[in-house]
């Protein structure tokens, strides 16, 4: 996920108050747009799209229209009518087991998200120590495990200061380095230097070499995921029906600028066949700094990017797992071992169990020679698992409009059937396309790639939550939850 913020829709299934009881308006539509931009935009995905040069504009715009906007609008209606986040939305519209599946996938996607995020951090650290390490799988695996377990230790202490890390991470690790990258790129071209990627109108569309040539668009669904997180603030607007759409259109424009311009800047200076999907941002910085004879800034840029990614990891560690914990304690979805809290009130057993799995996944970097290949596989699995959440959300939204048409909503999506259908079909298409290896994986085994993606999606996104539901016991519910039902 590209978002740096703590998920704003941490589910609270025991809540009974609807959004209509919310306090008076406290937020402007511009503020909400900036919050949404902060929770979605990141530089981490830029190298993935820079491979396509000018065509990255098309590859960003398409999912923005068919996925980003439908997600933002639909989640706004749901959040303005029902508290409790995606669990409550899906539970009310479909069923409680499917609600658990949605919140499980929201949590489970982070299991593959952390290795891919920390692989980016590892490659960035390498530019401070030795750039050659960026493509070293053993080094990458060690850094992933050390940083993740350090993060678990910090999060398990219940540090309240983590809440402010996300905002600083956006400024220090995204806006400042992103602006520097784009400005240096423009000056570079302005001085008459040729672009490494063709910048002509004939290259606006990606070269068609079959379905594989469009696979990178799937990664952009993950880049845009998280728009639903800030939908809970829709009731804080003065006039949600008018202001929320304006806020979302502004956020989409800002997000597109932050995604597209740095990707283009990278493509101007780093040839596609030399671009690393994990270290591409630092490759561009190193090339620009060397050209302008300010190489001493390379470590500074690396530290800025590292700070943003680590802030993102720490804030995300607490969010989805806490939501899963609260729902499981009230409904008895997870065994007691995973529901236990430490003395700081943190779900330590969930974090540790997740850490064991993350460590095993990190070893893949050591076993598979091409670090970029592993990074892409993990990013795709993350996207696939998270897409399940959106599939359920779009269906639940249509069902709720039919089942509870008179339920108070602070915002109503115009032509909700059409908007949900577009989002649903786009999500399904992304899910299918995700099984096709991208064109730069031409030399690899197609079936091994499909097997990796299929196992990741099937086991993590479907089998494990089914097993929890299948073997669920009444004793798994907490005493507090049983008392509430008495």
C-alpha atoms as one frame of an Amber mdcrd trajectory, in Angstrom:
protein
   0.000   0.000   0.000   1.244   3.219  -0.735  -0.547   4.998   2.067   1.502
   6.290   4.928  -1.303   6.880   7.409  -2.820   4.774  10.128  -6.056   3.368
   8.701  -8.796   5.739   9.737 -11.487   3.077   9.544 -10.155   0.694  12.189
 -13.336  -1.343  12.644 -15.279  -0.981  15.869 -18.085  -3.526  15.554 -19.407
  -2.902  19.037 -20.243   0.686  18.154 -23.960   1.292  17.802 -24.205   4.971
  16.933 -24.697   5.868  13.287 -22.892   8.618  11.446 -25.928  10.887  11.752
 -25.060  11.405  15.446 -21.659  12.791  14.557 -20.539  16.145  15.897 -20.822
  19.448  14.042 -18.759  20.017  10.860 -15.072  20.374  11.737 -13.267  19.991
   8.418 -13.068  21.791   5.075 -13.195  19.884   1.814  -9.650  21.041   1.003
  -8.360  19.625   4.305 -10.011  16.282   3.567  -8.463  16.291   0.086  -4.996
  16.836   1.579  -5.569  14.091   4.177  -6.615  11.684   1.449  -3.594  12.619
  -0.659  -1.324  11.998   2.338  -2.801   8.548   2.913  -2.446   7.417  -0.710
   0.524   9.131  -2.370   4.027   7.649  -2.236   7.225   7.522  -4.286   7.676
   3.784  -3.764   5.666   2.782  -6.844   7.372   5.291  -9.170  10.067   2.914
 -10.549   7.411   0.343 -11.453   5.742   2.814 -13.801   8.928   4.557 -14.927
   9.692   1.375 -16.903   6.920   2.472 -19.290   8.161   6.031 -19.770   5.511
   8.435 -21.060   2.949   5.598 -21.108   2.913   5.717 -17.297   0.467   8.641
 -17.634  -2.047   6.315 -19.304  -1.337   3.514 -16.831  -2.074   5.838 -13.909
  -5.124   7.559 -15.401  -7.063   4.395 -16.302  -7.201   2.888 -12.778  -7.836
   6.371 -11.356 -11.025   6.639 -13.421 -12.325   3.073 -13.116 -11.128   2.251
  -9.584  -9.929   5.250  -7.565 -13.020   7.432  -8.058 -15.605   4.631  -7.594
 -13.811   3.536  -4.405 -13.735   7.063  -3.006 -17.387   7.826  -3.800 -18.853
   4.492  -2.674 -16.878   4.377   0.565 -18.097   7.915   1.326 -21.745   6.813
   1.208 -21.026   3.770   3.353 -18.989   5.715   5.907 -21.619   8.457   6.154
 -24.311   5.903   6.977 -22.603   3.167   9.009 -19.798   3.382  11.559 -17.374
   0.491  11.983 -15.517   0.505   8.671 -15.474  -2.237   6.067 -16.521  -4.968
   8.538 -19.816  -3.241   9.351 -20.457  -2.307   5.694 -20.037  -5.860   4.414
 -21.752  -7.451   7.429 -24.836  -5.249   6.987 -24.938  -5.611   3.207 -23.959
  -9.265   2.859 -23.208 -11.309   5.996 -21.000 -11.368   9.096 -18.715 -14.159
   7.779 -18.095 -12.110   4.634 -17.532  -9.085   6.858 -14.811 -11.069   8.631
 -13.340 -12.044   5.248 -13.160  -8.356   4.295 -11.431  -7.238   7.484  -9.159
 -10.304   7.364  -8.018  -9.411   3.837  -7.481  -5.823   4.942  -5.114  -7.219
   7.568  -3.644 -10.092   5.540  -2.496  -7.906   2.656   0.014  -6.348   5.054
   1.778  -9.711   5.412   3.096  -9.294   1.847   3.042  -5.506   2.007   5.726
  -5.311   4.703   8.332  -7.395   2.824   7.854  -5.335  -0.351   7.936  -2.048
   1.595  11.047  -3.072   3.545  12.723  -4.353   0.369  12.408  -0.780  -0.895
  13.959   0.432   2.384  16.784  -2.117   2.080  17.670  -1.001  -1.436  17.592
   2.629  -0.312  19.888   1.928   2.639  22.230   0.216   0.185  22.858   3.557
  -1.525  24.301   4.836   1.754  26.519   1.776   2.287  27.182   0.156  -1.089
  24.790   0.483  -4.090  25.727  -3.045  -5.233  23.861  -4.420  -2.204  20.549
  -3.215  -3.680  20.398  -6.326  -5.863  21.689  -8.716  -3.177  18.879 -11.004
  -2.022  20.558 -12.160   1.203  21.219  -8.584   2.277  17.606  -7.639   1.460
  16.206 -10.558   3.470  18.323  -9.693   6.524  17.283  -6.023   6.454  13.596
  -6.956   6.112  13.712  -9.244   9.153  15.741  -6.873  11.337  13.550  -3.847
  10.560  10.260  -5.730  10.903  11.100  -7.218  14.284  12.375  -3.851  15.481
   9.054  -2.393  14.398   7.154  -5.099  16.293   9.134  -4.300  19.434   8.465
  -0.565  19.104   4.743  -1.097  18.367   4.334  -3.540  21.243   5.418  -0.790
  23.649   2.277   1.143  22.771   4.199   4.274  21.835   1.691   7.102  21.413
   4.153   9.168  19.392   3.572   6.858  16.412   0.401   8.737  15.540   2.315
  11.762  14.255   4.861   9.816  12.229   2.676   9.504   9.148   2.294  13.235
   8.533   6.012  13.856   8.901   6.711  10.860   6.713   4.625  12.359   3.892
   6.443  15.701   4.040   9.994  14.462   4.589   9.905  11.291   2.539   7.447
  12.060  -0.274   6.754  15.736  -0.986  10.291  17.115  -0.546  12.247  14.366
  -2.369   9.508  14.106  -5.013   9.730  17.829  -5.725  13.544  17.694  -5.851
  13.402  14.752  -8.263  10.996  16.489 -10.644  12.793  19.866 -10.550  16.180
  18.269 -11.216  14.628  16.268 -14.049  13.180  19.374 -15.685  16.465  21.242
 -15.388  18.260  18.189 -16.793  16.023  18.170 -19.876  16.051  21.958 -20.097
  19.820  21.896 -20.540  19.414  19.911 -23.723  20.072  16.417 -22.376  18.139
  13.632 -24.122  15.561  11.646 -22.186  16.369   7.977 -21.567  12.733   7.198
 -22.489  11.076   8.616 -25.645   8.762  11.525 -24.834   6.819  11.680 -28.102
   3.056  11.382 -28.679   3.514   7.926 -30.226   4.654   6.655 -26.806   1.598
   7.838 -24.851   0.144   4.317 -24.949   2.075   1.260 -23.738   3.426  -0.932
 -26.514   1.019  -3.815 -27.075   2.781  -7.166 -26.826  -0.203  -9.100 -25.577
  -1.949  -9.036 -22.215   1.389  -9.050 -20.386   2.166  -5.542 -21.615  -0.640
  -4.093 -19.460   0.009  -6.087 -16.311   1.785  -3.222 -14.560  -1.557  -1.451
 -14.349  -2.529  -3.946 -11.624   0.136  -2.550  -9.322  -1.573   0.829  -9.594
  -4.693  -0.594  -7.964  -2.527  -1.179  -4.887  -1.021   2.295  -5.252  -4.539
   3.745  -5.073  -5.816   1.514  -2.291  -6.626   3.287   0.933  -9.038   5.882
  -0.446 -11.754   4.306   1.690  -9.760   4.956   4.862 -10.585   8.682   5.069
 -14.211   8.279   3.991 -15.117   8.134   7.697 -14.542  11.899   7.836 -17.318
  12.677   5.341 -19.701  13.632   8.168 -17.244  16.324   9.303 -17.921  18.354
   6.149 -20.403  21.227   6.126 -22.219  20.033   2.985 -21.087  16.441   2.217
 -23.225  16.065  -0.919 -21.424  18.955  -2.625 -18.084  19.131  -0.834 -17.079
  15.467  -0.782 -17.025  15.053  -4.592 -14.957  18.276  -4.875 -12.592  16.966
  -2.206 -12.155  13.661  -3.993 -11.541  15.223  -7.408  -8.889  17.499  -5.894
  -7.298  14.531  -4.079  -7.266  12.480  -7.287  -5.560  15.345  -9.149  -2.913
  15.738  -6.425  -2.315  11.998  -6.174  -1.880  11.737  -9.938   0.663  14.560
  -9.926   2.642  12.948  -7.106   2.591   9.564  -8.861   3.140  10.633 -12.478
   5.758  13.410 -12.327   8.399  11.517 -10.278   7.874   8.412 -12.458   8.516
  10.522 -15.548  11.586  12.104 -13.936  13.019   8.645 -13.261  12.372   7.563
 -16.850  14.246  10.634 -18.128  17.534   9.573 -16.559  17.456   5.782 -15.972
  16.996   3.481 -19.025  14.164   0.977 -18.591  16.434  -2.049 -19.008  18.624
  -0.831 -16.131  15.825   0.185 -13.783  15.388  -1.656 -10.475  11.821  -1.904
  -9.186  13.101  -1.529  -5.617  15.994   0.923  -6.050  14.744   2.949  -9.038
  14.132   6.136  -7.042  17.690   6.103  -5.682  19.071   5.251  -9.128  17.480
   8.452 -10.426  18.693  10.546  -7.508  22.221   9.186  -7.894  22.219   9.937
 -11.626  20.875  13.469 -11.198  23.177  14.281  -8.270  26.183  12.982 -10.198
  25.235  15.090 -13.237  24.855  18.267 -11.167  27.991  17.409  -9.154  26.166
  17.257  -5.819  26.740  13.586  -5.067  26.944  14.372  -1.354  23.134  14.679
  -1.382  22.601  11.001  -2.261  22.786   9.771   1.380  20.506  12.647   2.460
  17.859  11.669  -0.101  18.171   8.048   1.017  17.612   8.953   4.674  14.510
  10.973   3.739  13.009   8.058   1.807  13.888   5.611   4.587  12.248   7.792
   7.242   8.986   7.899   5.299   8.873   4.147   4.709   9.695   3.264   8.313
   7.068   5.719   9.556   4.590   4.069   7.242   5.473   0.600   8.483   5.193
   1.552  12.160   1.842   3.268  11.754   0.421   0.434   9.640   1.606  -2.218
  12.098  -0.916  -1.025  14.671  -3.923  -0.309  12.419  -5.235  -3.376  10.536
  -4.175  -5.817  13.263  -6.036  -3.773  15.887  -9.181  -3.786  13.769  -8.957
  -7.560  13.341  -8.414  -7.982  17.076 -11.442  -5.913  18.113 -13.775  -7.758
  15.768 -12.400 -11.143  16.809 -12.828 -10.383  20.510 -16.461  -9.364  20.035
 -17.429 -12.086  17.550 -14.970 -14.869  18.421 -13.319 -15.184  15.009  -9.770
 -15.858  16.256  -8.547 -18.309  18.923  -7.807 -16.864  22.399  -4.031 -17.006
  21.826  -4.278 -14.416  19.055  -6.643 -12.250  21.098  -4.285 -11.741  24.029
  -2.959  -8.285  24.818   0.329  -7.422  26.484   0.628  -5.056  29.465   0.543
  -2.065  27.106  -2.795  -3.176  25.626  -1.201  -4.096  22.282  -2.101  -7.204
  20.238   1.436  -8.584  20.556   0.622 -12.219  19.682  -0.909 -11.189  16.347
   2.150  -9.057  15.556   4.581 -11.827  16.506   2.707 -14.468  14.500   2.633
 -12.101  11.553   6.356 -11.527  12.058   7.133 -15.235  11.799   5.293 -15.431
   8.482   6.950 -12.214   7.277  10.381 -13.656   8.106   9.654 -16.775   6.075
   8.501 -14.624   3.159  11.637 -12.469   3.470  13.756 -15.558   2.839  12.329
 -15.607  -0.688  14.582 -12.652  -1.424  17.583 -14.772  -0.502  16.405 -17.793
  -2.514  15.296 -16.059  -5.730  18.213 -14.333  -7.527  16.282 -11.393  -9.025
  15.223  -9.011  -6.238  12.966  -7.032  -8.579  11.089 -10.236  -9.496  10.383
 -11.067  -5.857   9.348  -7.489  -5.176   6.876  -7.593  -8.063   5.425 -10.954
  -6.993   4.840  -9.754  -3.431   3.327  -6.471  -4.632   0.935  -8.398  -6.886
  -0.142 -10.802  -4.118  -0.734  -7.795  -1.855  -2.947  -6.247  -4.526  -4.842
  -9.492  -5.158  -5.683  -9.990  -1.490  -6.761  -6.377  -1.045  -8.961  -6.514
  -4.148 -11.193  -9.011  -2.306 -12.040  -6.187   0.112 -13.141  -3.926  -2.726
 -15.158  -6.636  -4.468 -17.109  -7.198  -1.251 -17.455  -3.454  -0.627 -18.963
  -2.681  -4.053 -21.460  -5.552  -3.808 -22.378  -4.588  -0.229 -22.985  -0.964
  -1.269 -25.458  -1.992  -3.977 -27.198  -4.406  -1.610 -27.501  -1.796   1.164
 -29.075   0.705  -1.246 -31.759  -1.954  -1.986 -32.120  -3.450   1.507 -31.950
  -0.204   3.495 -32.881   2.594   1.060 -34.199   4.856   3.833 -31.225   4.434
   6.156 -29.774   7.935   6.886 -26.700   8.688   4.776 -24.744  11.927   4.855
 -23.789  11.413   1.214 -25.424   9.438  -1.598 -23.527   8.315  -4.683 -25.299
   9.374  -7.896 -25.979   6.391 -10.188 -24.613   4.042  -7.547 -25.424   0.957
  -9.641 -23.261   2.205 -12.506 -20.433   3.411 -10.225 -20.347   0.120  -8.288
 -20.490  -1.930 -11.496 -17.534  -0.023 -12.957 -15.530  -0.486  -9.749 -16.531
  -4.150  -9.500 -15.591  -4.964 -13.101 -12.306  -3.045 -12.787 -11.426  -4.962
  -9.617 -12.293  -8.298 -11.240 -10.221  -7.423 -14.314  -7.261  -6.487 -12.114
  -7.649  -9.752 -10.203  -7.510 -11.772 -13.440  -4.719  -9.753 -15.065  -2.637
 -10.139 -11.910  -2.074 -13.787 -12.827  -0.333 -12.817 -16.084   3.435 -12.225
 -15.752   4.463  -8.711 -16.879   6.363  -8.437 -20.146   9.763  -8.033 -18.471
   9.335 -11.505 -16.935   9.372 -13.122 -20.370  12.285 -15.405 -19.551  10.706
 -16.797 -16.399   8.327 -19.723 -16.099   4.737 -18.554 -16.541   3.351 -21.436
 -14.503   5.677 -20.854 -11.568   4.563 -17.212 -11.529   0.878 -18.197 -11.635
   1.506 -20.756  -8.877   3.113 -18.159  -6.610   0.305 -15.652  -7.119  -2.437
 -18.283  -6.872  -1.057 -19.805  -3.674  -0.577 -16.400  -2.098  -4.130 -15.330
  -2.905  -5.772 -18.687  -2.204  -4.024 -19.508   1.066  -3.724 -16.065   2.603
  -6.892 -14.450   1.251  -9.349 -17.368   1.293  -8.194 -20.602   2.949  -6.989
 -19.196   6.287 -10.119 -17.106   7.007 -12.294 -20.094   5.972 -10.429 -22.289
   8.473 -10.952 -19.747  11.249 -14.688 -19.663  10.495 -14.903 -23.442  10.055
 -13.299 -24.284  13.428 -14.629 -21.304  15.337 -15.762 -22.108  18.888 -18.194
 -20.247  21.178 -15.423 -19.983  23.776 -13.405 -17.761  21.459 -15.620 -14.791
  22.257 -14.386 -12.620  25.112 -16.249 -12.333  28.390 -16.935  -8.653  27.676
 -18.587  -9.503  24.357 -20.713 -12.214  25.977 -21.813  -9.711  28.618 -22.889
  -7.226  25.964 -25.135  -9.878  24.389 -26.709 -10.941  27.694
